[in-house]
Amino acid sequence: MRVSLRRDDPAYDSNADYEVFLDGSPVDHVITADEEAGEVICKAVDDSGNFIIDDQDFVDERHFGRMEIRPRSYSASTKAFARSA
């Protein structure tokens, strides 16, 4: 699966609400995630958690590893979609 918040990406979904994990750890500020490529692009943050800006643009980071993308309503403990009452 691939998801993206970039309008020029074929996987763009303006309603995307996913959790992204890289090697089992959650990733914040995700722009694009691709399970097949094992790649995630996210906004870079400093040690204080502030976005890194270079020449008035946010800096992106690219990470590689074992990716997992799940809809936020997905329950990892049951491996099934949660149902609302």
C-alpha positions in Angstrom: 0.0 0.0 0.0 1.1 3.6 -0.7 -0.5 6.7 0.7 0.5 10.3 0.2 -0.6 13.8 1.0 1.2 15.2 -2.0 -1.3 16.3 -4.7 1.0 15.3 -7.5 1.4 11.7 -6.2 -0.9 9.0 -7.7 -1.5 7.7 -4.2 -2.8 11.1 -3.0 -5.8 11.0 -0.7 -7.0 14.2 0.9 -9.1 12.1 3.4 -6.2 9.9 4.4 -6.2 9.0 8.1 -3.5 6.4 8.6 -1.0 5.3 11.2 2.5 4.7 9.7 5.1 2.5 11.4 8.8 2.1 10.5 10.4 -1.0 11.9 7.6 -1.2 14.4 7.9 2.4 15.7 5.2 5.1 14.8 6.2 7.8 12.4 4.8 11.4 12.8 4.4 14.1 10.2 4.2 11.6 7.3 3.9 13.0 3.8 4.2 9.8 1.8 4.5 6.2 2.9 5.1 3.1 0.7 5.1 -0.4 2.1 6.4 -2.1 -1.0 9.4 0.3 -1.4 9.9 0.3 2.4 10.1 4.1 2.4 8.5 7.0 4.3 8.9 10.7 3.7 8.1 12.9 6.7 8.7 16.5 7.9 12.0 16.8 9.7 12.0 17.9 13.4 14.8 18.9 15.7 15.5 17.4 19.1 12.9 19.7 20.7 10.2 18.5 18.2 10.1 21.7 16.2 9.9 21.5 12.4 13.2 22.2 10.7 13.0 25.0 8.1 15.6 25.8 5.4 15.1 28.9 3.3 11.5 29.3 4.4 10.6 25.7 3.4 10.0 22.7 5.6 12.8 20.1 5.4 11.7 16.5 4.5 13.4 13.4 5.7 13.4 10.0 3.9 13.6 6.8 5.9 13.8 3.2 4.8 12.9 0.0 6.6 10.0 -2.3 7.2 6.8 -0.2 6.7 3.3 -0.8 7.9 0.4 1.5 7.0 -2.9 1.1 8.9 -6.1 3.0 8.9 -6.6 4.7 12.3 -9.7 2.6 12.9 -7.6 -0.6 12.6 -7.0 -2.6 15.8 -3.5 -4.2 15.8 -4.4 -6.5 18.7 -7.2 -8.1 16.8 -5.9 -7.6 13.3 -9.4 -6.5 12.4 -11.2 -3.2 11.8 -12.7 -1.7 14.8 -16.5 -1.3 14.7 -18.3 1.7 16.2 -21.3 1.0 18.4 
